[in-house]
């Protein structure tokens, strides 16, 4: 058997658990893992997995080789460190030692969850991602953009928006290459910096429609979220997170996508053209 054939056979025998498998990153991780020849066990509420119910964990983790951990709502929430740590320890106890955690680049509130993973005894990798390009095409921001305006508390700060498909490819590589990426914290960005205003302008051009960007103070944005029914504790966390993330700390690119994948990260303009062609911002 050749080295490549042996590697393919090993991957085909490998089972990976993907939490948040129906979400923005989890769905792409599951797709990328299957494309790499891995057996994927999708873990979501629809399939009987619940981060808030530890009795659902073992059934999803048992007999797996690795797992992708995506904590719902925000990895910087006060409950995240306890949840990530507890699930990671249970996974290790069941023999699932290879764990990859999605974290947020520049979010100090996420560090306790990262430390909980590292202290669990797992063979770990932390993937700190920049702001997702797909946050413009999927999720709560889309409704306003379809009406012609993005209201957001980012000021004129610049961000190296990262394509979620690149995150998925890096996570898949990390799940299968513990010897290369174990014990590492990877910071994933796109190839260039854009302000939110510039990103919206590129989306407007790609979509062939005028979309305005209106920056607002963080507190005012939080009050608007509360008016839409977002729980008070979640609003306060988001205000705290946005106040720190939007101070320019992330206004530089990294080369970890290229180092892991051997290629450049996808560019925002390509994302905008693809999402526009798929009708993401049609009214």
N, C-alpha and C positions, 0 to 999 in steps of 0.2 A: 504494500500500500504506500502511495506517495505521501509526502508531508501534507500537501494540500488536501488529498483525499482523507487523511487521518483527521485533519482539522475539521473538515466538513462533517465527518462521522461524529466527532465529539460534539459539535454544535447541534446535530440532529438528536443527540441523546440528552441535550441540556434543556431543562424546564425552567423558565423564568416567570415569576409572579409579577404582574404589572398592576400596581394600585392606581386608582383613578383612570381605569382603562377606557372610560367613555369620555374623558375630558380632553382638554386642548393638547396637553403633552402626552398623557397616557395612551391616547388613541394612536398617536404617531409612534410612540415607543413600541407599542404592540405591533404596528405595521412594519416598522424597521426590523424588529426582532424576528418576525416571521420571514421577512425577506432575507435575513441572514441565516435562515435555516433552524432557528430555535423553536422549541415548543413553548407557546405562550399560554399562561393561565391568567385570564383576565379577572381582576379582583375589583369589583364595584358593588354598590348597594344592590343593583339589579341582579347581581350574581351571588348575593348573600354575604358580602364583605362590608364591614362598617368599622371605621376607625374608632368610633365611640363605643363599640361593643366588642371587648376583647374575646368574648366567647366565639366570635366568628373568625378569628385569626388563624387558629391552628389548621382548620380544614383547608384553608386556602394556601397555607405555607407548607404543609406536610409533603415530603418527598420532592420538593423543589430544590433547585441548585442555586438560584440567585433571585433577587427581587429588586424592583424599582419602587422607591418610596416617594410618593407625592402627597404631602399632607394637605387636606382640603382647606379652603378659605385662605389661609396664609401661614407659611412656615414660621413666621415671626410671631404668631399668636401665643399667648401664655400657655395654652394647652398643648402646643406642638411638641415642646421638649419632652414632656411626660409621655405623650402618645408615641413619638418616634422612638424614644428610648425603650419603652415597654415592648413595642412590636419588634424592635431590633433584637432585644434579649430573647424574646420568644422564638424568633426566627433562628437565632444562633443555637438555641436549645434544641430545635428541631432539625438542626444540621444544615440550615440555609445560611451559610456564612458570608456569601458575596452579596453586599447590599450597596445600592447606589441611591443617594438622596438628592432630590431636586431642591436647591436652595436659591436664594435671591442675592444677586450681586450688590454689594454695598449696603445691605439691610442688616444693621447691627442686631435688630430684634430676632434675627434668624440664628444667631450664633449659639444660643442654648440648645436648639434642636440639633445643630451640627455636632456639638460636643456630646450630646446624648448618644448619637450614633457612634461616635468615635470610642466612647467608653463602654460600648455594649459587648465588645469582644468580636465584633464582625470584621471581615475583610472589607473595608469601606472605601467608597469614593464619594466625595461631595461635588455636585455640579451646580455652581453658582451661575445663574443665567441673567443676562441683561433683560431689559424690557422686551417682551415678545412682539415681533412684527404682527403676529396674528391677533394680538389684542385689539388691533384696529379693524379686523374683519370678522371677529367672533367675540361674543360676549356683550357686556352692558354698554360699551361705547358705540356700538354699531347703530343703535336706534337713532341717536342724535345725529350721527354722520349722514344717515339716510335722509334726515330732514335738512341737511345742509350746514351743520355746525357741530364741532367738537368743543365742548366746554371741559377744561381740565386744568388742574393746579400744577402745571409743569413750567410756567413762565417761559423763558427763552433758553433754558438749559439744553445742552446737547446730550444725546444718548446714542450708543452704538446698537441699535435695534437688531435683535437676533431672530433668525427664522427658526420656528419650533421644529422644523424638520432636521435642522442641524443639531439641535439639542437631542432629538431622538437618536440620531446616528451616533453621537458621542456617548449617550447613555448605553446604547447597544454595544458599542466597542468596550465600554467600561465593564459591562456585565460579563463579557466573555474574555476579557484580558486582565484578570486580577494581577497578574505578574507585572504588567506594565503600568496599570493605573491604580492599583490598590494603595491606600494610604495617601491619596492625592486629593487636593482641592483644585478643581478646574474652574476657570472663569471664562464663560462663553459670551462672545460678542459678535456682532456683524462686522463687516469690513470697513465701515466708515461712520462718522458722527453726523447726526441730523438733529436739529431741534424738532420739537413737536410741530411747530409751524411749517418747517421745511418738509417734514414727513407728510403732513396733511396736504401740502401743495403737490407733492409727488403723487399722492393718491388721487387728488382732484384731476391732475393731468391724465393719469391712467384711466380713470373712470369717465372722463369727459363730462364732468359736472362740477359745479362750484361748491366747495366745502370750506367753510371758514373755521379758523381756530381762535378760540376765545379763552385766554388764560384767566384764571380766577384765584383768589387766595385759598389756601388749603382749608381754612376753617369754614369759608363759605361753601366750598365743595362738600365738606363733611355735613354741613347743615342740609344741603340739598339731598344727600344720600339718606339722611335721617327722615327727610320728608317723603322719601320713596319707600320707607319702611325698613331700612337697614338697621339691625339691632344697635343700641347705643354703644355697647362694648366694642363691636366691630367698627363702628364709625370712629371711635377714639383711636383704635389701633391704626386704621388707615390714615388718619390725620397725622399721627406720630410717624408712620412709615414715610408718607409723602414729604413731610417736613425735612426728613433726613435724606431721602433718595434724590430729591430735586435740588440739592445744593451744589451740584456740579461734581460730586465725588466720582461719578461713573463716566465722566466725559473723556474717556480714552479707550482705545481698542486694545484687545489682547490677541494673542496668536494661538490660543489653546485649541480652537477648532482645527486649524491647519496642522498643529502638532499631532493631534489625535487621529485625524482623518486623512492627512496627506493631501488636502485640497483646501482652497479658499472657502470661507463661509459664503452662503448665498447673500446676494445684495438686496437691499430693500426695494429698489426699483423693480427687480424681477418679481418679488412678492406682490407688489402693488399691481403690476400688469396681470398676473395670474388671478389674483383675487377679484380684480375688476372684471375680467373675462368671465369669471364664475358668477358674477352678479352680486358680489358682497355688499355693494353700496347703492344698489338700485332702490329707488323710493318705493 
